[in-house]
Amino acid sequence: MESLYKPEGVEERWQRTWETEGHYNADPDPSRKSFVIAHPPPNVTGDLHMGHALQLSLADTIVRTRRMQGYNTLFQPGFDHAGISTQNAVEKHLAKEGKTRQDLGREAFEARVWEWLREYGGKIMLQFRRIGASMDYRRERFTMDEAYVRAVMRFFVHLYGKGWIYRANRIINWCPFHQTALSDLEVAHVEVDDALNYVRYPLADGDGHITIATVRPATILADVAVAVHPEDERYRHLVGREVIVPVVGRRVPVIADGRVERDFGTGALKVTPGHDPLDYEIGRDHGLPELTVVGPDGRMNKEAGELAGLTQKEADARVLEWLKEHGQLEKRESYRHTVAVCDRCKSRIEPRISLQWWCSMDELRRPALEALRSGRVRYHPESQHRFAIQSLEEAPDWNISRQIWWGHQLPVWECPDGHITVAETEPEACVECGSHELTRSTDVLDTWFSSALWPFATLGWPEDTEDLRTFYPGDLNTTARDIIRLWENRMIFSGLEMMGDVPFHDVVIHSTVHAAGGGRMSKSLGTGMNPLAAIETYGADATRYGLMKMASSQDVRFSEGAIEEGRKLANKLWNVARLILQASEGAAPAERPRTLEERWILARLAQTQREVERLLGEFDFSHMVDELYHLTFDDFCDWYAEAVKERLYEGDEDARATAVAALERLLKLLHPAMPHVTEEIWSNLPARESRLIVAPWPEAGDETEAGALTAVQEAAVMFRRSGVLPKLEGEERRIFVAVVKPAEGSGDGNAAAEIERLQKEISRAEGMLANDRFTQNAPADVVEAEREKLARYRRELDAISS
């Protein structure tokens, strides 16, 4: 073995070796139970970020454990075309060239998108490999694969045939830059400074006026009513009368509606159903017309008359000028409020009534809710399980149209009379009128249709394949909480509808990794951390370890120190392995313990293995890697190796065989979290019959003597703290000397001071534990920790007093 461990080169070599030798491969095998993670495919919009690296580290640690436990593991790789997100990324790239998608035209733009997909799809697979993800890369899938597109079309046709897909004019979030509908989940909200304009609407009978407040003067042209609250005494006498809309001179009614906010502005609301979601609801309930004066490009349309073609800002100015000239602008005041913007391009969202395709959620959600409520699918932690149920209960009908320039084109055929036929391939004639003049819809399916099908479309659905029978349903998904509604719930109800079973049984919602200084990581602010940069600096194993150390159910700040700790652990493991292998001179592994430290380390390995298995089953990765760290760094290296070293050098065959066997067990426990350094060490062990990646997971042994060195370790703590050495004899004395290496004649520190300190600690701990408020209200682990400290203080006092 080299004197120093250098991850560069080693990690890439093992990735190639494992993949070339087929250890990642998942093929149908009825003799073995399968374990499947259909990894949620990242968007093809750029490099992976630290959240992706965390997600992969968690999932791969579980996959590698299950592989060693004998499961036929499928870790499915792939990437998502990401619809609008990818279009936005390509358009930003074009903007650097001074071009727009309109400059290129649809065909050339789509070709540019495909160039982007090929480039970044390859990058994503490279990054998966660099983090050590043991995926079956032969199975790489893309949501725009020809077979995948067919699956999406089949899903659409199926839902349409059941009457769950329909077309309707609804008010939607419209991005004027991308010129497409957006879901609420694709909309961000920002605070802006506007002007609140107080505008007089004359009563039609000439008897006074009513004043409204608006931040969008240009939309006055589309007003169809003025609404007041039915209990507002100021306006009750005006309900049922008419007012004149400024600029356009339209007579519109004054109506009463309980949704009007009496405390906003004047308490009177201009009703513009074509440009505001609340106004749209009020308009539908009162049977009002739905006028639209803003076009899909965000400019005023032909319905705006002489203002057609103007930007809204220009139209605002013209309307305000008219109001001033006619004495109908009472005042203007500064107004700070929240507006919706496109989460991708940051353009201001334009509420717009549009003919859209929708998927009804009434029937689809029911079996999914039953699966969540019964626990057939469980989100972890429990708070996210409750949120998943709530979000599914409240899920509105799903807008599945997209007016983007590329993607899955809807399998819809329209005749000249406007009848539609839904079919995967072009029908011979219109089913309504028999016309043969059919044209394909230009609408594009929501990319989330692709996401919803991922767990089974990747396995060859809708064909009845052996892969489907073997690997569906899967077992687990790991993701961030903002994907619960976008992906996870949709995969659940889609799997139940199309496959008759849930796609997985557990969903681990991991933390969001924030910048070290707080807030989301941002390249533009210089607070982003590229996971590949961390891997280049510290290695993949250290990065995986550090990310899992940070993982929790809460959002966390990125800690380079946690990754550095992983690097130190890899180096410490390398050094102790080198010591044992050089001192053992090729001894075959065999557990033949004869001394206290040997029985203790084997018991600690067994104890930690059971704890690791428990924590992994609870998806508690942070505590899991912490257990492995202390087992390796403290117990194995600092205590066991130091205590047994002399016997190894003396040629004790039992000690050598036991040391190699103990190292072998340690490597197996560490491998899922830190695969590369452990496989490299494993390859140096004598008589290796297989790679570590497929070596059998060990049977946990006897942990009876896991506390056998407690007295020695506590004596070491006391000696290092106070210079006082409690009385130790026999093997305990030998181990203490070998590890602590006290100077000749030391151990006579200030015993009285140490006894006094311990007595004070005991009194403090006894007081806390006698306090019912503490024992009943403090977290259980805090109370238990205090009890453990009290027991330790008492042991130390007994030891020094004797």
C-alpha positions in Angstrom: 0.0 0.0 0.0 1.1 3.5 -0.7 2.2 5.6 2.3 -0.5 8.2 1.7 -4.0 7.8 0.4 -4.8 10.0 -2.6 -8.4 9.7 -3.8 -7.7 11.3 -7.2 -7.3 8.5 -9.7 -8.3 5.8 -7.2 -12.0 6.8 -7.2 -12.3 7.0 -11.0 -10.5 3.7 -11.4 -12.9 1.9 -9.1 -15.9 3.5 -10.8 -14.7 2.1 -14.2 -13.8 -1.3 -12.6 -17.2 -1.8 -10.9 -19.1 -0.7 -14.0 -16.9 -2.8 -16.4 -17.2 -5.9 -14.3 -21.0 -5.6 -14.2 -21.4 -5.0 -10.5 -23.9 -2.2 -11.1 -26.0 -4.3 -13.4 -29.6 -5.3 -12.5 -31.1 -8.1 -14.5 -34.3 -10.1 -13.7 -33.4 -12.9 -11.4 -36.3 -14.8 -9.7 -34.0 -16.4 -7.2 -33.2 -13.1 -5.5 -35.4 -10.4 -3.9 -35.1 -7.1 -5.6 -34.4 -3.6 -4.2 -35.2 -0.7 -6.4 -34.6 3.1 -6.4 -35.8 4.8 -9.6 -33.7 7.9 -8.9 -35.8 11.0 -9.7 -34.1 12.3 -12.8 -32.5 15.8 -12.5 -33.4 18.5 -15.0 -31.1 18.9 -18.0 -30.6 22.5 -17.2 -27.0 22.5 -16.1 -24.6 21.0 -13.6 -25.8 19.1 -10.5 -25.8 21.1 -7.3 -25.0 20.2 -3.7 -28.6 19.0 -3.1 -28.3 16.5 -5.9 -25.0 15.2 -4.4 -26.7 14.8 -1.0 -29.6 13.0 -2.5 -27.3 10.6 -4.4 -25.1 10.0 -1.4 -28.1 9.0 0.7 -29.7 6.7 -1.9 -26.4 5.1 -2.9 -25.5 4.3 0.7 -28.8 2.4 1.0 -28.3 0.7 -2.4 -24.8 -0.5 -1.6 -25.9 -1.9 1.7 -28.8 -3.8 0.1 -26.5 -5.1 -2.6 -24.1 -6.5 0.0 -27.1 -8.0 1.8 -27.9 -10.1 -1.3 -30.6 -8.1 -2.9 -30.9 -7.8 -6.7 -30.5 -4.0 -6.7 -31.6 -1.6 -9.4 -30.5 2.0 -9.0 -32.1 3.6 -12.1 -30.3 6.5 -13.8 -31.7 9.1 -16.1 -32.5 12.7 -16.7 -35.6 14.8 -17.4 -36.1 17.1 -20.4 -37.6 19.7 -17.9 -39.7 21.5 -20.5 -39.8 25.2 -19.7 -36.7 25.0 -17.5 -34.6 23.7 -20.3 -36.1 26.2 -22.8 -35.2 29.0 -20.4 -31.7 27.7 -20.0 -31.2 27.6 -23.7 -32.7 31.0 -24.2 -30.3 32.5 -21.6 -27.5 30.9 -23.6 -28.8 32.4 -26.8 -29.1 35.8 -25.2 -25.3 35.8 -24.7 -25.0 35.5 -28.5 -27.5 38.4 -28.9 -30.2 36.1 -30.3 -33.7 35.0 -29.3 -35.7 31.9 -30.1 -37.7 33.9 -32.6 -34.5 34.8 -34.4 -33.8 31.1 -34.9 -37.3 29.9 -35.7 -38.9 26.8 -34.2 -37.0 24.2 -36.1 -33.6 25.6 -35.5 -34.4 26.4 -31.9 -35.5 22.8 -31.3 -32.3 21.6 -32.8 -30.4 23.9 -30.4 -32.3 22.4 -27.5 -31.3 18.9 -28.6 -27.7 20.0 -28.7 -28.1 21.2 -25.1 -29.7 18.0 -24.0 -27.0 15.8 -25.4 -24.3 17.9 -23.8 -25.8 18.2 -20.3 -27.3 14.7 -20.3 -23.7 13.4 -20.7 -22.5 15.7 -18.0 -25.1 14.5 -15.6 -24.2 10.9 -16.1 -20.5 11.8 -15.5 -21.4 13.6 -12.3 -23.4 10.6 -11.1 -20.3 8.5 -11.6 -18.0 11.0 -9.8 -20.1 11.0 -6.6 -19.9 7.2 -6.7 -23.5 6.4 -7.6 -23.7 2.7 -8.3 -26.4 2.9 -11.0 -27.0 0.5 -13.8 -25.8 3.0 -16.5 -26.8 0.6 -19.2 -30.3 1.5 -18.4 -29.9 5.3 -18.8 -33.2 6.8 -19.7 -34.3 10.2 -20.9 -37.9 11.5 -20.7 -37.7 12.4 -24.4 -36.6 8.9 -25.5 -38.9 7.6 -28.3 -40.2 4.8 -26.1 -40.8 7.2 -23.3 -42.7 9.6 -25.5 -45.0 6.7 -26.5 -45.6 6.0 -22.8 -46.6 9.6 -22.1 -49.0 9.5 -25.0 -50.5 6.3 -23.8 -51.0 7.8 -20.4 -52.7 10.9 -21.9 -55.0 8.8 -24.1 -55.9 6.5 -21.1 -56.9 9.4 -18.9 -58.8 11.0 -21.7 -60.7 7.8 -22.3 -61.8 7.7 -18.7 -63.1 11.3 -19.0 -60.5 12.7 -16.6 -58.8 15.0 -19.2 -60.8 17.9 -20.5 -60.4 21.3 -22.2 -61.7 24.5 -20.5 -61.2 28.2 -20.4 -59.7 29.1 -17.0 -57.7 31.8 -15.6 -54.1 30.7 -15.4 -50.6 32.0 -14.6 -49.2 33.2 -17.9 -45.5 33.9 -18.5 -45.4 36.6 -21.2 -41.7 35.9 -21.9 -42.1 32.1 -22.5 -45.7 32.6 -23.5 -46.9 29.5 -21.7 -49.1 28.6 -18.8 -47.4 27.9 -15.4 -48.6 26.1 -12.4 -48.7 27.7 -9.0 -45.6 25.7 -8.1 -43.6 27.4 -10.9 -44.4 30.9 -9.6 -42.3 32.9 -7.2 -43.5 36.0 -5.2 -41.5 39.2 -4.8 -42.2 42.5 -3.2 -42.3 45.5 -5.5 -43.0 49.3 -5.1 -46.0 50.4 -7.1 -48.4 53.3 -7.1 -52.0 52.9 -5.9 -54.3 55.0 -8.1 -57.6 56.2 -6.7 -60.0 56.5 -9.7 -63.6 57.9 -9.8 -66.2 55.8 -11.6 -69.3 58.1 -12.3 -72.7 56.7 -11.5 -74.6 56.2 -14.8 -77.6 58.2 -13.6 -75.3 61.3 -13.0 -75.7 61.2 -9.2 -72.1 61.2 -7.9 -69.4 58.6 -8.2 -67.7 55.6 -6.5 -63.9 55.6 -6.1 -61.8 52.5 -6.5 -58.0 51.9 -6.0 -55.9 50.1 -8.5 -52.3 49.4 -9.3 -53.1 48.4 -12.9 -54.7 51.4 -14.7 -54.3 49.7 -18.1 -56.8 46.9 -17.1 -59.5 49.5 -16.5 -60.4 48.9 -20.1 -61.5 45.4 -19.3 -63.7 46.2 -16.3 -67.1 44.7 -16.2 -68.4 45.6 -12.7 -67.6 47.3 -9.5 -68.0 45.1 -6.4 -68.5 46.1 -2.7 -68.9 44.0 0.4 -72.6 43.3 1.2 -72.1 44.5 4.8 -70.3 47.7 3.9 -72.7 50.5 5.0 -70.9 53.0 2.8 -72.0 51.4 -0.4 -75.1 49.4 0.3 -77.3 52.0 -1.4 -75.3 51.7 -4.6 -75.7 48.0 -5.1 -77.8 47.3 -8.2 -77.0 50.7 -9.8 -74.6 51.2 -12.7 -71.4 53.1 -13.1 -69.4 54.3 -16.2 -66.0 52.7 -16.7 -63.4 55.5 -17.4 -61.8 55.8 -20.9 -64.1 53.2 -22.6 -67.5 54.6 -21.3 -68.9 51.1 -20.6 -71.9 50.9 -18.3 -71.3 48.2 -15.7 -73.2 47.1 -12.5 -72.3 47.6 -8.9 -72.5 44.2 -7.3 -72.3 42.9 -3.7 -69.8 40.1 -2.9 -68.4 38.9 0.4 -64.9 38.4 -1.0 -64.3 42.1 -1.3 -61.7 43.4 1.2 -63.4 46.4 3.0 -60.0 47.6 4.4 -58.2 47.8 1.1 -58.2 51.1 -0.7 -61.7 52.5 -0.6 -63.4 49.1 -0.1 -64.7 49.1 -3.6 -63.2 46.7 -6.2 -63.0 47.1 -10.0 -63.9 43.6 -11.4 -61.7 42.5 -14.3 -62.3 38.8 -14.7 -59.8 38.5 -17.6 -56.9 39.7 -15.6 -57.2 38.8 -11.9 -57.9 35.4 -10.3 -60.2 36.8 -7.6 -62.1 38.9 -10.1 -62.4 35.8 -12.3 -64.1 33.8 -9.5 -66.4 36.8 -8.7 -67.2 37.1 -12.4 -68.0 33.4 -12.8 -70.3 33.5 -9.8 -72.2 36.6 -11.0 -72.3 35.7 -14.7 -70.2 38.6 -15.8 -68.5 39.0 -19.2 -64.8 38.1 -19.5 -62.9 40.7 -21.4 -59.1 40.6 -22.1 -57.1 43.6 -23.1 -53.6 42.2 -22.5 -52.2 39.8 -25.1 -50.0 36.7 -24.7 -46.9 38.8 -25.2 -47.8 41.1 -22.3 -48.7 44.0 -24.6 -52.1 45.6 -25.0 -54.1 43.6 -27.6 -56.6 44.8 -30.3 -59.5 44.9 -27.7 -57.6 47.8 -26.1 -58.5 50.0 -29.1 -56.1 52.8 -29.8 -53.8 51.5 -27.0 -53.2 48.2 -28.9 -49.5 47.4 -29.2 -48.4 49.4 -26.2 -46.6 47.9 -23.2 -48.7 47.9 -20.1 -46.4 50.6 -18.6 -47.1 52.8 -21.7 -50.8 52.0 -21.5 -50.8 52.9 -17.7 -49.4 56.3 -18.6 -52.0 57.0 -21.3 -54.9 55.9 -19.0 -53.6 58.1 -16.1 -53.3 61.0 -18.5 -57.0 60.6 -19.6 -58.1 60.4 -15.9 -56.3 63.6 -15.0 -57.8 65.4 -18.0 -61.3 64.3 -17.0 -60.9 65.0 -13.3 -61.3 61.3 -12.4 -58.0 60.7 -10.7 -58.4 61.6 -7.0 -54.9 60.8 -5.8 -51.9 58.5 -6.1 -49.9 57.0 -3.2 -46.9 54.7 -2.9 -47.8 51.1 -2.4 -45.5 48.1 -1.6 -47.0 44.7 -2.3 -46.3 41.2 -3.5 -46.5 40.2 -7.1 -46.1 36.8 -8.9 -43.2 36.3 -11.2 -42.0 33.4 -13.3 -39.7 31.3 -11.1 -37.3 30.9 -14.1 -37.2 34.1 -16.1 -38.5 36.4 -13.3 -41.0 38.1 -15.7 -44.1 39.4 -14.0 -46.9 36.8 -14.3 -50.0 37.9 -16.3 -53.2 36.2 -15.1 -55.0 35.3 -18.3 -58.0 33.3 -19.4 -57.0 30.7 -21.8 -58.2 27.4 -23.3 -56.2 24.8 -21.5 -56.0 21.1 -21.1 -56.8 19.9 -17.6 -56.6 16.6 -15.7 -59.3 16.1 -13.1 -57.9 15.0 -9.7 -61.2 13.8 -8.1 -60.7 10.2 -9.0 -56.9 10.0 -9.3 -56.3 11.2 -5.8 -58.5 8.8 -4.0 -56.4 5.6 -4.1 -53.2 7.6 -3.5 -54.7 9.2 -0.4 -55.7 5.7 0.8 -52.1 4.5 0.3 -50.7 7.4 2.3 -53.3 7.3 5.1 -52.9 3.5 5.5 -49.1 3.8 5.5 -48.5 1.7 2.3 -46.4 4.7 1.3 -44.6 6.6 4.1 -42.8 9.9 3.9 -40.0 10.5 6.3 -40.0 12.5 8.6 -43.6 12.3 9.8 -44.1 16.0 9.3 -43.5 15.6 5.6 -46.0 12.6 5.5 -48.7 14.9 6.9 -47.8 17.6 4.3 -47.9 15.1 1.5 -51.4 14.0 2.5 -52.6 17.6 2.8 -51.1 18.7 -0.5 -52.8 15.8 -2.3 -56.1 16.5 -0.6 -55.9 20.2 -1.8 -54.4 19.5 -5.2 -56.4 21.4 -7.8 -57.1 20.0 -11.3 -53.8 19.6 -13.1 -53.1 22.0 -15.9 -51.2 19.8 -18.4 -50.9 22.1 -21.4 -47.7 24.0 -22.3 -47.3 26.5 -25.0 -43.5 26.1 -25.3 -41.6 25.5 -28.5 -40.7 21.9 -27.9 -41.6 18.9 -25.8 -44.3 16.1 -25.9 -46.9 17.3 -28.5 -50.4 16.3 -27.4 -51.9 13.3 -29.3 -54.9 15.5 -30.3 -56.3 15.7 -33.8 -58.6 18.6 -34.8 -60.9 18.9 -37.8 -61.9 22.2 -39.5 -65.2 22.3 -37.4 -63.2 22.2 -34.1 -64.0 18.6 -33.1 -61.1 16.8 -31.4 -60.0 13.2 -31.5 -57.5 11.9 -29.0 -55.3 9.1 -30.3 -51.7 8.1 -30.2 -51.5 7.9 -34.0 -53.4 9.9 -36.6 -57.0 8.5 -37.0 -58.5 7.9 -40.4 -61.3 10.4 -39.7 -62.8 12.7 -37.1 -64.9 10.7 -34.7 -67.5 13.5 -34.5 -68.1 14.4 -38.2 -66.0 12.0 -40.3 -63.8 14.7 -41.7 -60.5 13.5 -43.1 -58.8 17.0 -42.8 -57.2 16.5 -39.4 -54.4 18.6 -37.9 -52.2 17.8 -34.9 -52.5 19.9 -31.8 -49.7 22.4 -31.3 -50.1 22.2 -27.5 -47.3 20.5 -25.5 -47.8 18.2 -22.6 -46.7 19.2 -19.1 -43.3 17.8 -18.4 -44.7 16.4 -15.1 -46.6 13.8 -17.1 -43.1 12.4 -17.8 -42.2 12.7 -14.2 -45.3 10.9 -13.0 -44.5 7.8 -15.1 -40.8 7.5 -14.2 -40.9 4.4 -11.9 -42.6 2.3 -14.6 -41.9 3.9 -18.0 -38.2 3.4 -17.4 -38.9 -0.4 -17.1 -40.6 -0.6 -20.5 -44.3 0.2 -19.7 -46.7 0.0 -21.5 -45.2 -3.3 -22.7 -45.5 -6.2 -20.4 -41.8 -6.7 -19.8 -39.8 -9.0 -17.5 -38.2 -5.9 -16.1 -41.6 -4.6 -15.0 -42.5 -7.8 -13.3 -39.2 -7.9 -11.5 -38.5 -4.3 -10.5 -42.0 -2.8 -10.0 -43.0 -1.8 -7.5 -39.8 -0.3 -6.2 -38.8 0.4 -2.7 -37.6 3.9 -2.0 -37.2 7.5 -3.2 -35.1 10.2 -1.8 -35.8 13.9 -2.6 -36.2 17.4 -1.3 -39.5 18.6 0.1 -40.3 20.9 -2.8 -40.7 17.9 -5.0 -43.4 16.2 -3.0 -46.2 17.7 -5.0 -44.2 18.0 -8.2 -43.1 14.4 -8.4 -43.7 12.0 -5.6 -47.5 12.3 -5.2 -47.9 12.2 -8.9 -45.8 9.1 -9.2 -48.0 7.5 -6.5 -51.4 8.1 -8.1 -50.0 7.4 -11.6 -48.5 4.1 -10.5 -51.8 3.1 -8.8 -53.8 3.9 -11.9 -51.6 2.3 -14.5 -49.9 -0.5 -12.6 -52.3 -1.2 -9.8 -49.7 -0.7 -7.1 -47.7 2.1 -5.5 -44.3 2.8 -7.1 -42.4 2.7 -3.8 -43.0 2.3 -0.1 -40.8 4.9 1.5 -39.9 8.5 0.5 -37.0 10.1 2.4 -37.3 13.9 2.4 -33.8 15.2 3.0 -32.7 18.7 4.1 -31.9 21.6 1.8 -28.2 22.5 1.9 -27.9 26.2 2.3 -24.9 28.4 1.8 -22.3 28.4 4.6 -23.4 32.0 5.5 -27.1 31.1 5.3 -29.7 31.3 2.5 -29.9 29.3 -0.6 -26.7 28.6 -2.6 -26.4 31.0 -5.5 -23.9 31.1 -8.3 -24.7 34.7 -9.0 -24.1 35.7 -5.4 -20.9 33.6 -5.1 -22.4 31.4 -2.4 -22.8 28.3 -4.5 -20.6 25.2 -3.9 -20.2 22.9 -6.8 -20.1 19.3 -5.6 -17.5 18.4 -8.2 -15.2 21.1 -6.7 -15.6 19.4 -3.3 -14.8 16.0 -4.9 -11.8 17.4 -6.6 -10.5 18.8 -3.4 -11.4 16.2 -0.8 -12.6 13.1 -2.8 -16.0 11.6 -3.4 -15.9 9.5 -0.2 -15.2 12.5 2.0 -17.9 14.5 0.2 -20.4 11.8 0.6 -19.5 11.4 4.3 -19.7 15.2 4.9 -23.0 15.6 3.2 -24.5 12.7 5.2 -23.1 14.2 8.4 -25.0 17.4 7.6 -28.2 15.6 6.7 -31.2 16.1 8.9 -34.9 16.7 8.7 -34.2 20.5 8.9 -32.4 22.7 6.4 -28.7 22.9 7.0 -25.8 25.2 6.3 -23.1 23.8 4.1 -20.1 22.8 6.3 -16.7 22.3 4.6 -15.5 21.1 7.9 -17.8 18.1 7.7 -16.2 17.1 4.4 -12.8 17.7 5.8 -13.7 15.3 8.6 -14.6 12.8 6.0 -11.2 13.2 4.4 -9.4 12.8 7.8 -11.5 9.6 8.4 -10.4 8.2 5.0 -6.8 8.9 5.8 -7.0 7.5 9.3 -8.6 4.3 7.9 -5.9 4.0 5.3 -3.1 4.4 7.9 -4.5 1.8 10.3 -5.1 -0.7 7.4 -1.6 -0.2 6.2 -0.3 -0.8 9.8 -2.3 -4.0 10.2 -1.5 -5.4 6.7 2.3 -4.7 7.0 2.5 -6.1 10.5 0.4 -9.2 9.7 2.5 -10.3 6.7 -0.4 -11.9 4.7 -2.2 -13.5 7.6 -5.6 -14.9 6.6 -8.5 -13.4 8.5 -9.9 -15.4 11.4 -11.5 -14.2 14.6 -9.3 -15.8 17.4 -9.5 -13.2 20.2 -7.3 -13.9 23.2 -7.0 -10.5 24.9 -9.4 -7.9 26.3 -8.9 -5.4 23.5 -9.6 -8.1 20.8 -12.8 -9.3 22.5 -13.8 -5.6 23.0 -13.2 -4.5 19.3 -15.2 -7.4 17.9 -18.0 -6.6 20.3 -17.9 -2.9 19.4 -18.0 -3.9 15.7 -21.1 -6.0 16.4 -22.7 -3.3 18.5 -22.1 -0.6 15.9 -23.3 -2.8 13.1 -26.7 -3.3 14.8 -26.8 0.5 15.5 -25.9 1.3 11.8 -28.6 -1.1 10.6 -31.2 0.5 12.9 -30.3 4.1 11.9 -30.2 3.2 8.2 -33.7 1.6 8.6 -34.8 4.9 10.2 -33.0 6.9 7.4 -31.0 8.7 10.1 -27.9 9.2 8.0 -26.2 11.8 10.2 -26.1 9.7 13.3 -25.2 6.6 11.2 -22.0 8.2 9.8 -21.2 9.6 13.3 -21.4 6.0 14.7 -19.0 4.8 11.9 -16.7 7.7 12.6 -16.3 7.0 16.3 -16.0 3.3 15.7 -13.2 3.8 13.2 -11.3 6.9 14.6 -11.7 6.4 18.3 -12.2 2.7 18.9 -10.5 0.9 16.1 -7.5 3.2 15.5 -6.9 5.0 18.8 -7.6 2.2 21.2 -7.6 -1.3 19.5 -4.7 -0.7 17.0 -2.5 0.9 19.6 -3.2 -1.8 22.2 -2.6 -4.7 19.8 0.3 -3.2 17.8 3.1 -4.8 20.0 1.6 -8.3 19.6 1.3 -7.8 15.8 5.0 -6.8 15.6 6.0 -9.8 17.8 4.4 -12.1 15.3 1.5 -13.3 17.3 -0.5 -15.4 14.7 -3.8 -15.1 16.6 -3.4 -11.4 16.9 -2.6 -11.0 13.2 -5.5 -13.2 12.0 -7.9 -11.4 14.3 -6.7 -8.0 13.3 -7.2 -8.7 9.6 -10.7 -10.2 10.4 -11.6 -7.1 12.4 -10.4 -4.8 9.6 -12.4 -6.8 7.1 -15.6 -6.3 9.2 -14.9 -2.6 9.6 -14.4 -2.2 5.8 -17.8 -3.8 5.1 -19.6 -1.5 7.5 -17.9 1.6 6.0 -18.2 0.6 2.3 -21.8 1.8 1.6 -20.9 5.3 2.8 -17.3 5.5 1.7 -17.0 3.0 -1.2 -13.8 3.9 -2.9 -11.2 3.9 -0.1 -12.7 0.8 1.4 -12.5 -1.1 -1.9 -8.9 0.0 -2.4 -7.9 -1.3 1.0 -10.0 -4.5 0.5 -8.0 -5.2 -2.7 -4.9 -5.4 -0.5 -6.3 -7.9 1.9 -5.0 -11.5 1.5 -7.2 -14.1 -0.3 -9.9 -11.9 -1.7 -12.5 -13.9 -3.5 -14.7 -11.0 -4.5 -14.9 -7.3 -4.7 -16.0 -5.5 -1.6 -19.0 -4.0 -3.4 -20.5 -7.5 -3.6 -19.0 -9.1 -0.5 -21.6 -10.5 1.8 -22.8 -8.2 4.6 -21.5 -9.6 7.9 -23.6 -11.3 10.5 -23.4 -9.2 13.6 -21.6 -11.0 16.4 -21.7 -11.0 20.1 -21.7 -7.5 21.7 -21.6 -8.6 25.3 -18.1 -7.1 25.9 -18.8 -3.8 24.1 -18.2 -2.0 27.4 -15.2 -3.9 28.4 -12.8 -0.9 28.1 -15.1 1.6 29.9 -12.9 1.8 33.0 -9.7 2.2 31.0 -11.2 4.9 28.7 -12.6 6.8 31.6 -9.3 6.5 33.4 -7.6 8.0 30.3 -10.0 10.9 30.3 -9.4 11.6 34.0 -5.6 11.3 33.6 -5.5 13.7 30.6 -7.7 16.1 32.5 -6.2 16.1 36.0 -3.0 14.0 35.9 -4.7 11.6 38.4 -4.5 7.9 37.4 -7.0 5.6 39.0 -5.9 2.1 40.0 -5.8 -0.3 37.0 -4.4 -3.8 37.0 -3.7 -6.6 34.5 -5.0 -6.2 31.0 -6.6 -2.9 31.8 -3.2 -1.5 33.0 -1.4 -2.9 29.9 -4.0 -1.3 27.5 -3.9 2.0 29.3 -0.1 2.2 29.1 -0.1 1.1 25.4 -2.6 3.8 24.4 -2.1 6.7 26.8 1.7 6.2 27.1 2.0 8.0 30.5 5.4 9.2 31.5 7.3 7.2 34.1 6.1 8.0 37.6 3.1 10.1 36.5 -0.4 9.6 37.8 -0.1 11.5 41.1 -2.0 14.6 40.2 -4.3 16.6 42.5 -6.7 13.8 43.5 -8.4 16.0 46.1 -9.3 18.7 43.5 -10.5 16.0 41.1 -12.7 14.4 43.8 -14.2 17.8 44.7 -15.0 18.5 41.0 -16.7 15.1 40.6 -18.7 15.6 43.7 -20.0 18.9 42.4 -20.9 17.4 39.0 -22.7 14.6 40.8 -24.7 17.0 42.9 -25.6 19.1 39.9 -26.7 16.1 37.9 -28.7 14.6 40.8 -30.4 18.0 41.2 -31.4 18.2 37.6 -32.7 14.6 37.6 -34.7 15.2 40.8 -36.4 18.2 39.1 -39.7 16.9 37.7 -40.0 19.9 35.3 -36.7 18.8 33.7 -37.4 15.1 33.5 -40.9 15.5 32.2 -40.5 18.5 29.8 -36.9 18.1 28.4 -36.4 15.9 25.3 -36.0 12.2 26.3 -32.5 12.1 24.8 -31.4 15.1 26.9 -32.7 13.5 30.1 -31.0 10.1 29.2 -27.7 11.9 28.5 -27.8 13.5 31.9 -28.4 10.1 33.5 -25.5 8.7 31.6 -23.3 11.5 32.8 -24.3 11.0 36.4 -23.5 7.3 36.1 -20.0 8.1 34.6 -19.3 10.7 37.3 -20.1 8.1 40.0 -17.9 5.5 38.4 -15.0 8.0 38.1 -15.4 9.0 41.7 -15.4 5.4 42.8 -12.3 4.7 40.7 -10.3 7.7 42.1 -11.5 7.2 45.6 -10.2 3.6 45.6 
